[in-house]
Amino acid sequence: MKPPICSICNIDFAPSEGGLIYFDEDENDKKFNERLRQPGFVGHPTNAFWFCKLHYTEASKLNHLTKKEAFQILKEIFT
């Protein structure tokens, strides 16, 4: 797993001060995440992203979208 660094502002934070959000899987995510479930394979799910407490709430509202769709919206909100 990747360490808790916000995917919006890049700050390092304690997991209790934000959270990990899993967005809906696209086809590439499904393939990679299936490999993650195989014995001996390690890594971070390609549809899972850390968000600090300032960005977690808005990002969590978009977890039904793919990462590409969600980050397009988050970019509009936070820039």
Backbone as JSON Lines, residues from 0, in Angstrom:
{"i":0,"aa":"M","n":[0.83,-1.19,0.0],"ca":[0.0,0.0,0.0],"c":[0.87,1.25,0.0]}
{"i":1,"aa":"K","n":[0.36,2.27,-0.63],"ca":[1.04,3.56,-0.64],"c":[0.82,4.22,0.72]}
{"i":2,"aa":"P","n":[1.75,5.08,1.13],"ca":[1.57,5.81,2.4],"c":[0.49,6.87,2.24]}
{"i":3,"aa":"P","n":[-0.07,7.33,3.37],"ca":[-1.13,8.35,3.31],"c":[-0.59,9.73,2.96]}
{"i":4,"aa":"I","n":[-0.56,10.0,1.67],"ca":[-0.19,11.32,1.13],"c":[-1.37,11.75,0.27]}
{"i":5,"aa":"C","n":[-1.88,12.94,0.56],"ca":[-3.09,13.41,-0.11],"c":[-2.9,13.5,-1.63]}
{"i":6,"aa":"S","n":[-3.84,12.96,-2.36],"ca":[-3.8,12.97,-3.82],"c":[-4.12,14.34,-4.41]}
{"i":7,"aa":"I","n":[-4.54,15.27,-3.57],"ca":[-4.83,16.63,-4.04],"c":[-3.7,17.58,-3.68]}
{"i":8,"aa":"C","n":[-3.32,17.62,-2.42],"ca":[-2.34,18.62,-1.96],"c":[-0.97,18.04,-1.62]}
{"i":9,"aa":"N","n":[-0.83,16.72,-1.71],"ca":[0.45,16.03,-1.48],"c":[1.01,16.15,-0.07]}
{"i":10,"aa":"I","n":[0.17,16.46,0.91],"ca":[0.68,16.48,2.29],"c":[0.66,15.07,2.85]}
{"i":11,"aa":"D","n":[1.63,14.79,3.69],"ca":[1.73,13.52,4.41],"c":[0.89,13.68,5.67]}
{"i":12,"aa":"F","n":[0.03,12.73,5.97],"ca":[-0.85,12.85,7.12],"c":[-1.05,11.5,7.78]}
{"i":13,"aa":"A","n":[-1.52,11.52,9.01],"ca":[-1.86,10.29,9.72],"c":[-3.17,9.76,9.14]}
{"i":14,"aa":"P","n":[-3.31,8.44,8.97],"ca":[-4.54,7.89,8.41],"c":[-5.81,8.33,9.15]}
{"i":15,"aa":"S","n":[-5.69,8.63,10.41],"ca":[-6.86,9.08,11.18],"c":[-7.28,10.51,10.81]}
{"i":16,"aa":"E","n":[-6.44,11.21,10.04],"ca":[-6.73,12.59,9.65],"c":[-7.14,12.7,8.18]}
{"i":17,"aa":"G","n":[-7.72,11.65,7.67],"ca":[-8.16,11.59,6.28],"c":[-8.62,10.18,6.0]}
{"i":18,"aa":"G","n":[-8.41,9.73,4.77],"ca":[-8.81,8.36,4.49],"c":[-8.49,7.92,3.08]}
{"i":19,"aa":"L","n":[-8.66,6.64,2.87],"ca":[-8.41,6.0,1.59],"c":[-9.76,5.8,0.89]}
{"i":20,"aa":"I","n":[-9.86,6.26,-0.34],"ca":[-11.09,6.13,-1.1],"c":[-10.86,5.24,-2.31]}
{"i":21,"aa":"Y","n":[-11.75,4.29,-2.48],"ca":[-11.73,3.4,-3.64],"c":[-12.77,3.91,-4.64]}
{"i":22,"aa":"F","n":[-12.3,4.34,-5.81],"ca":[-13.21,4.75,-6.87],"c":[-13.64,3.53,-7.66]}
{"i":23,"aa":"D","n":[-14.69,3.68,-8.45],"ca":[-15.19,2.58,-9.27],"c":[-14.08,2.12,-10.21]}
{"i":24,"aa":"E","n":[-13.97,0.83,-10.4],"ca":[-12.91,0.28,-11.24],"c":[-13.22,0.46,-12.73]}
{"i":25,"aa":"D","n":[-12.2,0.91,-13.5],"ca":[-12.32,0.83,-14.95],"c":[-11.74,-0.52,-15.37]}
{"i":26,"aa":"E","n":[-11.68,-0.8,-16.65],"ca":[-11.22,-2.12,-17.11],"c":[-9.78,-2.4,-16.69]}
{"i":27,"aa":"N","n":[-8.9,-1.4,-16.79],"ca":[-7.5,-1.59,-16.38],"c":[-7.39,-1.85,-14.89]}
{"i":28,"aa":"D","n":[-8.18,-1.13,-14.09],"ca":[-8.18,-1.35,-12.64],"c":[-8.61,-2.77,-12.32]}
{"i":29,"aa":"K","n":[-9.64,-3.25,-13.0],"ca":[-10.13,-4.61,-12.75],"c":[-9.04,-5.64,-13.0]}
{"i":30,"aa":"K","n":[-8.3,-5.48,-14.1],"ca":[-7.23,-6.42,-14.43],"c":[-6.12,-6.38,-13.37]}
{"i":31,"aa":"F","n":[-5.68,-5.17,-13.02],"ca":[-4.6,-5.05,-12.05],"c":[-5.03,-5.55,-10.68]}
{"i":32,"aa":"N","n":[-6.21,-5.15,-10.25],"ca":[-6.68,-5.54,-8.92],"c":[-6.92,-7.04,-8.81]}
{"i":33,"aa":"E","n":[-7.25,-7.67,-9.92],"ca":[-7.37,-9.14,-9.92],"c":[-6.0,-9.77,-9.65]}
{"i":34,"aa":"R","n":[-4.96,-9.21,-10.25],"ca":[-3.61,-9.72,-9.99],"c":[-3.22,-9.51,-8.53]}
{"i":35,"aa":"L","n":[-3.67,-8.41,-7.93],"ca":[-3.36,-8.15,-6.52],"c":[-3.91,-9.25,-5.61]}
{"i":36,"aa":"R","n":[-4.97,-9.88,-6.03],"ca":[-5.58,-10.93,-5.22],"c":[-4.86,-12.27,-5.34]}
{"i":37,"aa":"Q","n":[-3.89,-12.35,-6.24],"ca":[-3.13,-13.59,-6.44],"c":[-2.07,-13.74,-5.36]}
{"i":38,"aa":"P","n":[-1.8,-14.94,-4.9],"ca":[-0.77,-15.16,-3.88],"c":[0.6,-14.64,-4.35]}
{"i":39,"aa":"G","n":[1.26,-13.91,-3.47],"ca":[2.59,-13.42,-3.74],"c":[2.65,-12.1,-4.48]}
{"i":40,"aa":"F","n":[1.54,-11.59,-4.95],"ca":[1.52,-10.31,-5.67],"c":[1.22,-9.2,-4.67]}
{"i":41,"aa":"V","n":[2.03,-8.17,-4.68],"ca":[1.82,-7.04,-3.76],"c":[1.73,-5.76,-4.56]}
{"i":42,"aa":"G","n":[1.1,-4.76,-3.97],"ca":[0.98,-3.47,-4.61],"c":[-0.19,-2.7,-4.03]}
{"i":43,"aa":"H","n":[-0.47,-1.58,-4.66],"ca":[-1.55,-0.69,-4.22],"c":[-2.64,-0.72,-5.28]}
{"i":44,"aa":"P","n":[-3.9,-0.9,-4.9],"ca":[-4.97,-0.9,-5.89],"c":[-4.95,0.38,-6.72]}
{"i":45,"aa":"T","n":[-5.08,0.24,-8.03],"ca":[-4.96,1.4,-8.92],"c":[-6.15,2.35,-8.85]}
{"i":46,"aa":"N","n":[-7.19,1.96,-8.17],"ca":[-8.36,2.83,-8.02],"c":[-8.51,3.35,-6.59]}
{"i":47,"aa":"A","n":[-7.47,3.21,-5.77],"ca":[-7.51,3.65,-4.36],"c":[-6.57,4.82,-4.16]}
{"i":48,"aa":"F","n":[-7.08,5.89,-3.54],"ca":[-6.3,7.1,-3.35],"c":[-6.52,7.65,-1.94]}
{"i":49,"aa":"W","n":[-5.43,8.2,-1.38],"ca":[-5.48,8.84,-0.07],"c":[-5.9,10.3,-0.21]}
{"i":50,"aa":"F","n":[-6.69,10.76,0.77],"ca":[-7.1,12.16,0.83],"c":[-7.03,12.65,2.27]}
{"i":51,"aa":"C","n":[-6.45,13.84,2.45],"ca":[-6.39,14.43,3.79],"c":[-7.79,14.88,4.2]}
{"i":52,"aa":"K","n":[-7.92,15.31,5.45],"ca":[-9.24,15.68,5.96],"c":[-9.85,16.86,5.2]}
{"i":53,"aa":"L","n":[-9.03,17.72,4.6],"ca":[-9.56,18.86,3.85],"c":[-10.19,18.44,2.52]}
{"i":54,"aa":"H","n":[-9.76,17.33,1.98],"ca":[-10.23,16.9,0.67],"c":[-11.05,15.61,0.68]}
{"i":55,"aa":"Y","n":[-11.05,14.92,1.8],"ca":[-11.7,13.61,1.89],"c":[-13.2,13.67,1.63]}
{"i":56,"aa":"T","n":[-13.89,14.61,2.21],"ca":[-15.36,14.66,2.1],"c":[-15.81,14.8,0.65]}
{"i":57,"aa":"E","n":[-15.21,15.76,-0.06],"ca":[-15.59,15.97,-1.46],"c":[-15.23,14.75,-2.31]}
{"i":58,"aa":"A","n":[-14.05,14.18,-2.07],"ca":[-13.63,13.02,-2.84],"c":[-14.53,11.81,-2.57]}
{"i":59,"aa":"S","n":[-14.96,11.65,-1.34],"ca":[-15.79,10.48,-1.0],"c":[-17.15,10.54,-1.68]}
{"i":60,"aa":"K","n":[-17.61,11.73,-2.01],"ca":[-18.89,11.88,-2.72],"c":[-18.81,11.34,-4.15]}
{"i":61,"aa":"L","n":[-17.59,11.14,-4.64],"ca":[-17.39,10.75,-6.04],"c":[-16.93,9.3,-6.19]}
{"i":62,"aa":"N","n":[-17.0,8.51,-5.11],"ca":[-16.47,7.15,-5.17],"c":[-17.23,6.23,-6.12]}
{"i":63,"aa":"H","n":[-18.37,6.65,-6.59],"ca":[-19.14,5.86,-7.56],"c":[-18.63,6.07,-8.99]}
{"i":64,"aa":"L","n":[-17.7,7.02,-9.16],"ca":[-17.12,7.31,-10.47],"c":[-15.77,6.63,-10.61]}
{"i":65,"aa":"T","n":[-15.27,6.53,-11.84],"ca":[-13.91,6.03,-12.03],"c":[-12.94,7.11,-11.58]}
{"i":66,"aa":"K","n":[-11.68,6.74,-11.38],"ca":[-10.69,7.72,-10.93],"c":[-10.56,8.86,-11.92]}
{"i":67,"aa":"K","n":[-10.61,8.56,-13.21],"ca":[-10.47,9.62,-14.22],"c":[-11.62,10.62,-14.11]}
{"i":68,"aa":"E","n":[-12.84,10.11,-14.0],"ca":[-14.0,10.99,-13.88],"c":[-13.94,11.78,-12.58]}
{"i":69,"aa":"A","n":[-13.59,11.12,-11.48],"ca":[-13.55,11.78,-10.18],"c":[-12.49,12.88,-10.14]}
{"i":70,"aa":"F","n":[-11.31,12.6,-10.66],"ca":[-10.25,13.6,-10.6],"c":[-10.51,14.78,-11.52]}
{"i":71,"aa":"Q","n":[-11.27,14.6,-12.58],"ca":[-11.67,15.75,-13.41],"c":[-12.52,16.7,-12.59]}
{"i":72,"aa":"I","n":[-13.45,16.15,-11.83],"ca":[-14.33,16.97,-10.99],"c":[-13.54,17.59,-9.84]}
{"i":73,"aa":"L","n":[-12.7,16.79,-9.17],"ca":[-11.92,17.3,-8.05],"c":[-10.99,18.43,-8.49]}
{"i":74,"aa":"K","n":[-10.45,18.33,-9.68],"ca":[-9.58,19.4,-10.2],"c":[-10.37,20.69,-10.33]}
{"i":75,"aa":"E","n":[-11.6,20.6,-10.81],"ca":[-12.46,21.79,-10.93],"c":[-12.79,22.38,-9.56]}
{"i":76,"aa":"I","n":[-13.03,21.53,-8.59],"ca":[-13.4,21.99,-7.25],"c":[-12.24,22.67,-6.54]}
{"i":77,"aa":"F","n":[-11.05,22.08,-6.64],"ca":[-9.93,22.51,-5.81],"c":[-8.89,23.37,-6.53]}
{"i":78,"aa":"T","n":[-9.14,23.77,-7.77],"ca":[-8.17,24.67,-8.42],"c":[-8.8,25.98,-8.76]}
